[in-house]
Amino acid sequence: MNFKPRQPSPEPEINLVPFIDVLLVVMVFLMLTTSWSRLTELPIQLPQAETTASTPRPLQIVLTITAQGQFSVNQSPVGGSSMASLVAVLSPLAQKESLLIIRADAAAQHQSVIHAMEAARRSGLSRITFEAQSALPAGS
């Protein structure tokens, strides 16, 4: 029997110096290969081509929804905030390739947006997109 008190084993220690040396070598290698890859590119001038006339853009219908749930189509207020009145306004404007742009206020209720999408479906508008503003100020 061995009654000697045990010495606590030392904690394993990670030696960071060799790790840092390897990272520095890798970093130098990456810097050298990046700078040399630029020199191997051939200077070329791309050919020019004439374009055909641009295709006409589809009719765009802008549907605005206020925070209070009121609708306006192409900046003209809709008589009511019901889905039936919205369908009555959208139906004459709907064409095969029409694009409906929904501009909903950030505080508008989801139900108002759903009513607008359902009215678009009933009017025969299948191409729908949403307009949003950039979170970053322009020029940043």
N, C-alpha and C positions, 0 to 999 in steps of 0.2 A: 504494500500500500504506500502510495505516495501522497503525503499530506502537505506538500509544499504549496504555498499560495501561487495561483496561476498569474502569470503576467498577462495583462490584456493585449490582445493582438493589435498591432497597429492598423489604422484605417487604410484601406487601399487609396493610393494617391495617383492621380493622373498627371503625368508630366506634360505640360503644355508647350514647352520649348520646341521639341521636335515637330509637333503639330503645326506650330506657327511657321517653322522653317519650310515645311512642305507646302503650306498655303502660299507663302511668298514666292516659292519657285513656280507654283501653278499660276499665280497671278502674273508673274513676269512672262511666262509662256503664253498666256492668253493675250497679253498686251502686244507681244511681238507678232503673233499670228494675225491679230486683228489689223495691225498697221500694214502688214505685208499683203494681206488679201486685197487691199485697195489698189495696190500697184499692179496687180495682175489683171485688172479690168481693162477691157479694150474701149477706147473712146469712140463711140459711134454716134451718128446723127440719125434719128428715126425718120422714116419716110413720112411724107405728108399725104393726106387723102382728103378729097372733097366729100362733104357730107350731103346727104339728100335733105330735102326740106323736112323739117321736124313734123312729126305727126301731131295733129291737133289734140290738145288736152281734153279729157272728158269734161262734160258739164259738171261743175262743182256746186253743190248745194251746201251752204253753211248753216247748221242748226245750232243756235246758241241757247244754253240753258242757264238761267240765273240761279242764284242761291235760294231764291224763293220758289223755284220750280216753274217759272214762266218761260215760255218758248218764244223764239223769234227765228224766222227762216229768211236767210239773205237780208238781214237787218230789218225785216218787217215783222212786227209783233203778231203772234198768232192770237186769234180771238179768245181762246180759252186755254186752260192748262190741262185739258183732257186729251186722251189719246185720239178720240174721234175727230176733234178739231185739228189735231196735228196731221192725221191721215188725210183729211180734206185739203190741207194746204200742200202736203208733200206729193199727193197722187198726180196732180197736173204737171209737176216739175219732173217726175220720175221718167227717165229714159233708160234704154238698155245699158248704156255705159256710164250712167251718172254716178258720181262719187259723192257720198254724203260725209261731210266733215262735221263731227260733233264737237262743239266747244262748250264744255260744261264747266261751270264755276267750281272751284275747289271745295266750296261749302255746299254745293248742290247735293240733294239727297240721291242715293243710289236708285231709288224707285223712279225718279224723274228720268234718269239716263236709261233705265230699262224700258220705260214707256216710250222714249224716243226711238230706241232700237226696235221695239215691237211695231211702232208706227211706220218705221222705215221698211220693215219686212212686209207689212200689210200693203204698203204703197208700191212694192215691187223693187225697192232699192236693195241690192245685195252687196254693193261695194261700200263699206263703211270704214271710216278711220276716225281717230281721235286727235285733237290738237292739244298740245301742251306747250308750256314755255320752258325755256332752258333754266336750269337751277343756277348756273353760273352767269355772272354778268358778261355782257358782250365785250370782247377784247381781252378776256382773261385766258 
